[in-house]
Amino acid sequence: MRAYGHWIAGAWHAPDKGHYPVVNPATEEVVGEAPEATPAEVADAVTAARAAQSGWSRTAPRERAAVLDRIADLLTERGGDLVPLLQAETGATLRVASALQLPAAADRFRRYARGAMEPHVLPLAPWPAKASPLAPGGLIGAAAVRRPVGVVGCITSYNFPVVNLAGKVAPALAMGNTVVAKPAPQDPLCCLELGPLFREAGLPDGVFNVVTGSGAGAGEALVAHPGVDMVSFTGSTAVGRKIAETAGRSMKRTLMELGGKGAAIVLGDADVKVLESAIGAVGSVWSFHSGQVCTAPTRVLVHRSLYERVVTGLTRYAGALTIGSPVDNSVIVGPVISAAQRDRVEAQVAKARDEGARIAVGGTRPGIRPGFYVAPTLITDANPEMAVAREELFGPVVVALAFDDEDEAVRIANGTSYGLYDYVFSTDTSRAWALAARLRSGNVGINTVQRHPEAPFGGFKESGVGRDGGSFALHAYSELQSVVWPS
């Protein structure tokens, strides 16, 4: 167990207010101690980032790319050392921690090493301007140029701490910005470990800084600081609203990826192969990081003719899953992040039962001690107005709802405040394509839950503001400047 400092200006800084414990969700033991930030320490990190920003932004794109490539190399080389800590603080299974955290983070840095070299100047066609009281006539040339935003505050979620941070930091650095990171309080230790690793890769001091805290104070201080030009946030819609309100007072740029209540729509024409794909996709709510995924298809909307077949298939799927310690390679379902989150999920399931829904699978706490475990749960006989069918639970819970026609399916799918990721399963992909246009969702998967890394990612409605992913992330972390001249 180690007590960490804040990472500011390329060095560790002992916290003025001491530390708070980071707890392993599987064992309930303390993994390490994270620093408790004061507003003054957050300000120190912002000051360091602002002092470094001018120099980093003027660094040649090829040099920035080389640093990002070296970061990717070091993440790959040190993965074996970081995975145990990452697994201990997140409660992720070995499959998730080793395959979908650090390798994915390294991939993102490699992608934005290439991104640093992408053209950032868009020439515009000359414009023949007539003389006016404003200026003489002539042929006017122009270009749209992408410039760094400045200092970016990156506030990340607890489900995928390293890869989520990489998805923000890599494009931000590629575009010449500097960063102050504030990881989620539940699992910030691997994010702190990135500080010295980035320095070893050749990143100048002050370009990347990390502050942490057990509550909302550090994030609030970061968002409110006048030296921060942009806030990039991944987390709950409730927190996103507060960030938007604070950021709006000083017109900070924001990029916010917020909550989701994904709907997987299974149309009546689905054949056996498509049904199997749909059941596997919805089952991933249970088998992939215990449902702690904002894009998870936590609602399955099934044509009434296929409803019982899908419910039966999901019941079998859940019954085949092993729950237990994530360090056991045979385990598929590990714990959720905390006792508070476990209790919240259990309360929502109990409420659904009280409202008349049927708990077809799960619904009771697994007999595993210690740890914050929630059994894979399937809720049927619910109605779309129930809280469990409308609110994000962030746990291994699926709600199955029947519909009679496409219009009803669309009404149910669009009937929440969220719009992050929906799915359509159909033998007729042209029909699924047409249905996707009716869904108020930033992302729609057709017969798959796979992602395309170059596609824009973000949400409609209360699921977020802005887009990242691929080159769209470079746009998100830059400002457009128009440069005009006489030809």
C-alpha positions as CSV (number, residue, x, y, z in Angstrom):
1,M,0.0,0.0,0.0
2,R,1.4,3.4,-1.1
3,A,0.4,6.9,-0.2
4,Y,0.5,9.1,-3.4
5,G,1.0,12.8,-3.8
6,H,-0.5,15.0,-6.5
7,W,1.4,15.0,-9.8
8,I,2.1,18.7,-10.6
9,A,4.7,20.3,-12.9
10,G,6.5,16.9,-13.3
11,A,7.0,16.0,-9.7
12,W,5.1,14.5,-6.7
13,H,3.6,17.0,-4.2
14,A,2.6,16.0,-0.7
15,P,-1.0,16.9,-0.1
16,D,-1.8,19.6,2.5
17,K,-4.9,17.8,3.7
18,G,-3.5,14.3,3.8
19,H,-4.9,11.3,2.1
20,Y,-8.0,9.2,1.8
21,P,-8.2,5.3,1.3
22,V,-8.9,3.6,-2.0
23,V,-10.8,0.4,-1.4
24,N,-10.6,-2.8,-3.4
25,P,-14.3,-3.6,-4.3
26,A,-13.6,-7.3,-4.3
27,T,-11.9,-7.6,-0.9
28,E,-12.9,-4.3,0.9
29,E,-9.3,-3.8,1.8
30,V,-7.4,-0.6,1.3
31,V,-5.3,-0.7,-1.9
32,G,-3.5,2.6,-1.4
33,E,-4.0,6.2,-0.3
34,A,-4.8,9.0,-2.7
35,P,-4.1,12.7,-2.0
36,E,-7.0,15.0,-0.9
37,A,-6.7,18.2,-3.0
38,T,-7.4,21.7,-1.7
39,P,-8.5,24.5,-4.1
40,A,-5.0,25.9,-3.7
41,E,-3.4,22.7,-4.9
42,V,-5.8,22.5,-7.9
43,A,-4.8,26.1,-8.6
44,D,-1.1,25.1,-8.5
45,A,-1.8,22.4,-11.1
46,V,-3.6,24.8,-13.4
47,T,-0.8,27.3,-13.0
48,A,1.7,24.6,-14.0
49,A,-0.4,23.6,-17.0
50,R,-0.8,27.3,-18.2
51,A,2.9,27.9,-17.8
52,A,3.7,24.9,-20.0
53,Q,1.0,25.4,-22.6
54,S,2.7,28.0,-24.8
55,G,5.8,26.0,-25.2
56,W,4.0,22.7,-25.9
57,S,1.6,24.3,-28.4
58,R,4.6,25.6,-30.4
59,T,6.3,22.2,-30.4
60,A,6.4,20.7,-33.9
61,P,3.6,18.2,-34.5
62,R,6.2,15.5,-35.3
63,E,7.7,16.0,-31.9
64,R,4.4,15.8,-30.1
65,A,3.6,12.6,-32.1
66,A,6.9,11.1,-31.0
67,V,6.1,11.7,-27.3
68,L,2.6,10.2,-27.7
69,D,4.1,7.1,-29.4
70,R,6.6,6.7,-26.6
71,I,3.8,6.9,-24.1
72,A,2.0,4.1,-25.9
73,D,5.2,2.0,-25.9
74,L,5.7,2.5,-22.1
75,L,2.0,1.6,-21.4
76,T,2.6,-1.6,-23.3
77,E,5.9,-2.3,-21.6
78,R,4.6,-1.6,-18.1
79,G,1.2,-3.2,-18.5
80,G,2.2,-6.2,-16.5
81,D,3.1,-4.0,-13.5
82,L,0.0,-1.8,-13.7
83,V,-2.7,-4.4,-14.2
84,P,-2.7,-5.7,-10.7
85,L,-3.1,-2.2,-9.2
86,L,-5.8,-1.4,-11.8
87,Q,-7.6,-4.6,-11.1
88,A,-7.4,-4.0,-7.3
89,E,-8.8,-0.5,-7.4
90,T,-11.5,-1.1,-10.0
91,G,-12.7,-4.6,-9.2
92,A,-12.5,-5.5,-12.9
93,T,-11.9,-9.1,-14.0
94,L,-8.5,-10.0,-15.4
95,R,-10.0,-10.2,-18.8
96,V,-11.3,-6.6,-18.7
97,A,-8.3,-5.1,-16.9
98,S,-5.6,-6.8,-19.0
99,A,-7.3,-6.7,-22.4
100,L,-9.6,-3.6,-22.4
101,Q,-7.8,-1.1,-20.2
102,L,-4.1,-0.6,-20.8
103,P,-3.9,-2.0,-24.4
104,A,-6.8,0.2,-25.3
105,A,-5.1,3.2,-23.7
106,A,-1.9,2.5,-25.6
107,D,-3.9,2.3,-28.8
108,R,-5.4,5.7,-28.2
109,F,-2.1,7.3,-27.7
110,R,-0.8,5.7,-30.9
111,R,-3.9,6.9,-32.8
112,Y,-3.4,10.5,-31.6
113,A,0.3,10.3,-32.3
114,R,-1.0,10.0,-35.9
115,G,-3.6,12.6,-35.2
116,A,-0.9,15.2,-34.3
117,M,0.2,14.9,-37.9
118,E,-3.2,15.4,-39.4
119,P,-3.7,18.6,-41.5
120,H,-5.0,21.4,-39.3
121,V,-5.3,24.0,-42.0
122,L,-8.4,24.0,-44.4
123,P,-7.8,26.3,-47.4
124,L,-10.9,28.1,-48.6
125,A,-11.6,29.2,-52.2
126,P,-10.7,32.8,-53.0
127,W,-13.5,35.3,-52.8
128,P,-13.9,38.2,-55.2
129,A,-14.9,41.1,-52.9
130,K,-16.3,44.4,-54.1
131,A,-15.0,47.7,-52.8
132,S,-17.0,49.0,-49.8
133,P,-16.7,51.7,-47.2
134,L,-15.1,48.9,-45.1
135,A,-12.2,48.1,-47.4
136,P,-10.9,48.2,-51.0
137,G,-12.1,45.5,-53.4
138,G,-10.0,42.5,-54.4
139,L,-9.5,38.8,-54.3
140,I,-9.7,37.7,-50.7
141,G,-8.0,34.5,-49.5
142,A,-8.8,32.6,-46.3
143,A,-8.1,29.5,-44.3
144,A,-9.7,27.8,-41.4
145,V,-7.1,26.8,-38.9
146,R,-7.4,24.6,-35.8
147,R,-5.7,26.0,-32.8
148,P,-5.3,24.6,-29.3
149,V,-8.0,25.4,-26.7
150,G,-5.4,25.9,-24.0
151,V,-5.6,24.3,-20.6
152,V,-8.1,21.3,-20.5
153,G,-9.5,20.0,-17.2
154,C,-10.2,16.2,-17.7
155,I,-12.6,14.7,-15.2
156,T,-13.1,11.0,-15.6
157,S,-15.3,8.1,-14.6
158,Y,-14.6,5.2,-12.4
159,N,-15.5,2.3,-14.7
160,F,-12.5,2.6,-17.1
161,P,-10.2,5.1,-15.4
162,V,-7.0,4.7,-17.6
163,V,-8.6,4.2,-21.0
164,N,-11.1,6.9,-20.4
165,L,-8.4,9.4,-19.4
166,A,-6.3,8.3,-22.4
167,G,-9.3,9.1,-24.7
168,K,-9.2,12.7,-23.4
169,V,-5.5,13.3,-22.8
170,A,-4.2,11.9,-26.1
171,P,-6.2,14.1,-28.5
172,A,-5.8,17.1,-26.2
173,L,-2.0,16.7,-26.2
174,A,-1.9,16.0,-29.9
175,M,-3.6,19.4,-30.5
176,G,-1.1,21.3,-28.3
177,N,-3.2,21.6,-25.2
178,T,-2.0,21.0,-21.6
179,V,-4.0,19.0,-19.1
180,V,-5.0,18.9,-15.5
181,A,-6.6,15.5,-14.8
182,K,-9.0,14.8,-12.0
183,P,-9.8,11.0,-11.9
184,A,-12.8,9.6,-10.2
185,P,-12.3,9.3,-6.4
186,Q,-13.0,5.6,-6.3
187,D,-10.0,4.5,-8.4
188,P,-7.4,7.2,-9.1
189,L,-4.2,5.4,-8.4
190,C,-3.2,4.1,-11.9
191,C,-4.1,7.6,-13.2
192,L,-1.5,9.0,-10.8
193,E,1.0,6.4,-12.0
194,L,0.8,7.9,-15.5
195,G,2.5,11.1,-14.3
196,P,6.1,9.7,-14.1
197,L,5.5,7.4,-17.0
198,F,4.6,10.4,-19.3
199,R,7.6,12.3,-18.0
200,E,9.8,9.3,-18.9
201,A,8.3,9.4,-22.4
202,G,9.6,12.9,-22.8
203,L,6.5,15.0,-22.0
204,P,7.6,18.4,-20.7
205,D,6.9,19.2,-17.0
206,G,3.5,20.8,-16.5
207,V,1.9,19.5,-19.7
208,F,0.1,16.8,-17.7
209,N,-0.9,17.1,-14.1
210,V,-3.1,15.0,-11.8
211,V,-5.0,16.0,-8.7
212,T,-7.5,13.8,-6.8
213,G,-10.0,14.1,-4.0
214,S,-12.5,11.9,-2.2
215,G,-15.5,14.2,-2.8
216,A,-16.7,16.8,-5.3
217,G,-14.4,19.6,-4.1
218,A,-11.4,19.0,-6.4
219,G,-13.5,18.8,-9.5
220,E,-15.5,21.8,-8.6
221,A,-12.3,23.9,-8.0
222,L,-11.0,22.7,-11.4
223,V,-14.1,23.6,-13.3
224,A,-14.4,27.0,-11.7
225,H,-10.8,28.0,-12.1
226,P,-10.4,30.9,-14.5
227,G,-7.2,29.4,-15.9
228,V,-9.0,26.4,-17.3
229,D,-10.2,26.9,-20.9
230,M,-12.1,23.7,-21.4
231,V,-13.7,20.9,-19.3
232,S,-13.9,17.4,-20.6
233,F,-16.1,15.2,-18.4
234,T,-17.3,11.6,-18.4
235,G,-19.8,10.7,-15.7
236,S,-23.4,11.1,-14.5
237,T,-25.9,13.5,-16.1
238,A,-26.5,15.1,-12.6
239,V,-22.8,16.1,-12.3
240,G,-22.7,17.1,-15.9
241,R,-25.5,19.6,-15.3
242,K,-23.5,21.2,-12.5
243,I,-20.4,21.4,-14.6
244,A,-22.3,23.0,-17.5
245,E,-23.7,25.6,-15.1
246,T,-20.3,26.5,-13.6
247,A,-18.5,26.4,-17.0
248,G,-21.1,28.6,-18.6
249,R,-20.4,31.5,-16.2
250,S,-17.0,32.0,-17.9
251,M,-17.9,30.5,-21.3
252,K,-15.6,27.5,-21.0
253,R,-15.7,25.0,-23.8
254,T,-17.2,21.7,-22.6
255,L,-17.2,18.1,-23.9
256,M,-19.5,15.9,-21.8
257,E,-20.2,12.2,-22.2
258,L,-22.9,11.5,-19.7
259,G,-25.4,8.8,-18.7
260,G,-27.2,6.3,-20.9
261,K,-30.1,3.9,-20.8
262,G,-29.4,1.9,-24.0
263,A,-32.3,0.2,-25.7
264,A,-31.7,-3.0,-27.8
265,I,-34.7,-3.3,-30.1
266,V,-35.3,-6.8,-31.4
267,L,-37.6,-6.7,-34.4
268,G,-40.1,-9.4,-35.2
269,D,-38.2,-10.5,-38.3
270,A,-35.2,-11.6,-36.4
271,D,-34.0,-15.1,-37.3
272,V,-32.2,-17.5,-35.1
273,K,-28.8,-16.1,-35.9
274,V,-29.9,-12.5,-35.1
275,L,-31.7,-13.6,-32.0
276,E,-28.5,-15.3,-30.7
277,S,-26.6,-12.0,-31.5
278,A,-29.2,-10.0,-29.6
279,I,-29.1,-12.3,-26.5
280,G,-25.3,-12.2,-26.5
281,A,-25.3,-8.4,-26.8
282,V,-27.8,-7.9,-24.0
283,G,-26.0,-10.5,-21.9
284,S,-22.9,-8.4,-22.1
285,V,-24.6,-6.1,-19.5
286,W,-23.9,-8.9,-17.0
287,S,-20.7,-10.3,-18.4
288,F,-18.8,-7.1,-19.2
289,H,-17.6,-5.2,-16.1
290,S,-20.8,-5.9,-14.2
291,G,-22.9,-3.6,-16.2
292,Q,-20.8,-0.5,-15.3
293,V,-20.8,0.7,-18.9
294,C,-22.7,3.8,-20.1
295,T,-23.3,2.3,-23.5
296,A,-24.7,-1.0,-22.2
297,P,-28.1,-2.2,-23.7
298,T,-29.8,-2.3,-20.3
299,R,-33.2,-2.3,-21.8
300,V,-34.2,-5.0,-24.3
301,L,-37.3,-4.1,-26.3
302,V,-38.6,-7.3,-28.0
303,H,-41.4,-7.8,-30.5
304,R,-44.2,-9.6,-28.6
305,S,-43.9,-12.6,-30.9
306,L,-40.3,-13.2,-29.8
307,Y,-40.5,-11.9,-26.2
308,E,-40.6,-15.3,-24.4
309,R,-37.8,-16.7,-26.6
310,V,-35.6,-13.8,-25.7
311,V,-36.4,-13.9,-22.0
312,T,-35.7,-17.7,-22.0
313,G,-32.4,-17.2,-23.8
314,L,-31.3,-14.4,-21.4
315,T,-32.3,-16.5,-18.4
316,R,-30.0,-19.3,-19.6
317,Y,-27.2,-16.9,-20.4
318,A,-27.4,-15.5,-16.8
319,G,-27.4,-18.9,-15.3
320,A,-24.1,-19.8,-17.0
321,L,-22.2,-16.9,-15.5
322,T,-19.7,-17.3,-12.7
323,I,-19.8,-14.6,-10.0
324,G,-16.8,-14.1,-7.7
325,S,-13.4,-12.7,-7.1
326,P,-12.0,-11.0,-10.2
327,V,-8.5,-12.4,-9.7
328,D,-10.0,-15.9,-10.5
329,N,-9.7,-16.3,-14.3
330,S,-12.9,-18.4,-14.4
331,V,-15.0,-15.6,-13.0
332,I,-17.1,-13.5,-15.5
333,V,-19.0,-11.2,-13.1
334,G,-17.0,-9.3,-10.5
335,P,-18.1,-6.7,-8.0
336,V,-19.5,-3.2,-8.6
337,I,-17.3,-0.3,-7.5
338,S,-18.6,0.3,-4.0
339,A,-21.0,-0.6,-1.2
340,A,-23.0,2.6,-2.0
341,Q,-23.3,1.6,-5.7
342,R,-24.3,-2.0,-4.7
343,D,-27.0,-0.6,-2.4
344,R,-28.3,1.8,-5.0
345,V,-28.7,-1.0,-7.6
346,E,-30.4,-3.3,-5.1
347,A,-32.8,-0.5,-4.0
348,Q,-33.9,0.0,-7.6
349,V,-34.5,-3.7,-8.2
350,A,-36.5,-3.9,-4.9
351,K,-38.6,-0.9,-6.1
352,A,-39.3,-2.5,-9.4
353,R,-40.5,-5.6,-7.5
354,D,-42.7,-3.5,-5.3
355,E,-44.2,-1.8,-8.4
356,G,-45.3,-5.2,-9.8
357,A,-42.4,-6.2,-12.0
358,R,-41.1,-9.8,-12.0
359,I,-37.5,-10.6,-11.2
360,A,-36.9,-13.5,-13.6
361,V,-33.2,-13.9,-12.7
362,G,-31.2,-12.6,-9.7
363,G,-32.6,-9.9,-7.4
364,T,-30.9,-11.2,-4.3
365,R,-27.4,-10.5,-3.0
366,P,-24.9,-13.3,-3.9
367,G,-23.5,-15.1,-0.9
368,I,-20.0,-13.9,-1.5
369,R,-18.0,-12.2,1.3
370,P,-16.3,-9.8,1.3
371,G,-16.9,-7.6,-1.7
372,F,-19.6,-5.5,-3.3
373,Y,-21.4,-8.0,-5.5
374,V,-24.7,-7.8,-7.4
375,A,-26.1,-10.8,-9.1
376,P,-27.0,-10.6,-12.8
377,T,-30.6,-9.6,-12.7
378,L,-33.3,-9.8,-15.4
379,I,-36.6,-7.9,-14.8
380,T,-39.7,-8.7,-16.8
381,D,-43.4,-7.7,-16.7
382,A,-42.2,-4.1,-16.2
383,N,-43.7,-1.1,-17.9
384,P,-41.8,1.7,-19.6
385,E,-42.7,4.3,-16.9
386,M,-41.0,2.4,-14.0
387,A,-37.8,4.0,-12.7
388,V,-35.9,0.8,-13.5
389,A,-36.8,1.2,-17.2
390,R,-36.0,4.9,-17.3
391,E,-33.0,5.6,-15.0
392,E,-29.4,4.5,-15.4
393,L,-28.5,1.9,-12.7
394,F,-24.8,1.2,-13.7
395,G,-25.0,-2.4,-12.6
396,P,-25.7,-5.9,-14.0
397,V,-29.5,-5.3,-14.4
398,V,-31.5,-5.8,-17.6
399,V,-35.2,-4.8,-18.1
400,A,-37.1,-6.7,-20.8
401,L,-40.1,-4.9,-22.4
402,A,-42.5,-6.2,-25.1
403,F,-43.8,-4.1,-28.1
404,D,-46.3,-4.7,-30.8
405,D,-45.0,-2.5,-33.7
406,E,-42.1,-0.2,-34.6
407,D,-43.9,2.9,-33.6
408,E,-44.3,1.6,-30.0
409,A,-40.7,0.4,-30.0
410,V,-39.5,3.9,-31.0
411,R,-41.7,5.6,-28.3
412,I,-40.3,3.3,-25.6
413,A,-36.7,3.7,-26.8
414,N,-37.0,7.5,-27.0
415,G,-39.0,7.7,-23.8
416,T,-36.1,8.5,-21.4
417,S,-34.0,11.6,-20.9
418,Y,-31.0,9.8,-22.3
419,G,-29.8,9.2,-25.8
420,L,-26.3,7.7,-25.8
421,Y,-26.3,4.3,-27.5
422,D,-29.2,2.2,-28.9
423,Y,-29.2,-1.0,-30.9
424,V,-31.4,-2.6,-33.5
425,F,-31.5,-6.3,-34.2
426,S,-33.2,-7.4,-37.5
427,T,-32.6,-9.8,-40.3
428,D,-33.4,-6.9,-42.7
429,T,-30.5,-4.4,-42.2
430,S,-32.1,-1.8,-44.5
431,R,-35.1,-1.9,-42.2
432,A,-32.8,-1.5,-39.2
433,W,-31.0,1.4,-40.9
434,A,-34.3,3.2,-41.4
435,L,-35.3,2.6,-37.8
436,A,-32.0,4.1,-36.6
437,A,-33.0,7.4,-38.1
438,R,-36.0,7.5,-35.7
439,L,-33.9,7.0,-32.6
440,R,-32.9,10.0,-30.6
441,S,-29.5,8.5,-29.8
442,G,-26.0,9.6,-30.7
443,N,-25.0,6.1,-31.6
444,V,-26.9,3.1,-33.0
445,G,-25.5,-0.4,-33.4
446,I,-27.1,-2.7,-36.0
447,N,-26.8,-6.4,-35.0
448,T,-23.7,-5.7,-32.9
449,V,-22.4,-4.0,-29.8
450,Q,-19.0,-3.5,-31.4
451,R,-17.6,0.0,-31.7
452,H,-15.8,1.7,-34.6
453,P,-12.9,3.7,-33.2
454,E,-13.1,6.4,-35.9
455,A,-16.8,7.1,-35.5
456,P,-17.9,10.2,-33.6
457,F,-19.0,9.3,-30.1
458,G,-21.4,11.3,-27.9
459,G,-25.0,11.6,-26.9
460,F,-28.3,13.3,-27.7
461,K,-30.5,14.9,-25.0
462,E,-29.1,14.5,-21.5
463,S,-26.5,12.1,-22.6
464,G,-24.0,14.7,-23.4
465,V,-22.6,17.6,-25.4
466,G,-20.1,17.3,-28.2
467,R,-18.3,14.4,-29.9
468,D,-15.0,12.7,-29.7
469,G,-13.5,9.6,-31.3
470,G,-11.2,9.5,-34.3
471,S,-10.5,12.8,-35.9
472,F,-13.6,14.2,-34.2
473,A,-11.7,14.3,-31.0
474,L,-9.1,16.5,-32.5
475,H,-11.9,18.9,-33.5
476,A,-13.3,18.7,-29.9
477,Y,-10.0,19.7,-28.3
478,S,-9.3,22.6,-30.7
479,E,-10.7,26.0,-31.7
480,L,-11.3,27.1,-35.3
481,Q,-9.6,30.3,-36.2
482,S,-10.3,32.0,-39.6
483,V,-7.3,33.8,-41.2
484,V,-8.1,36.2,-44.0
485,W,-5.8,38.1,-46.4
486,P,-5.8,40.0,-49.6
487,S,-4.5,38.1,-52.6
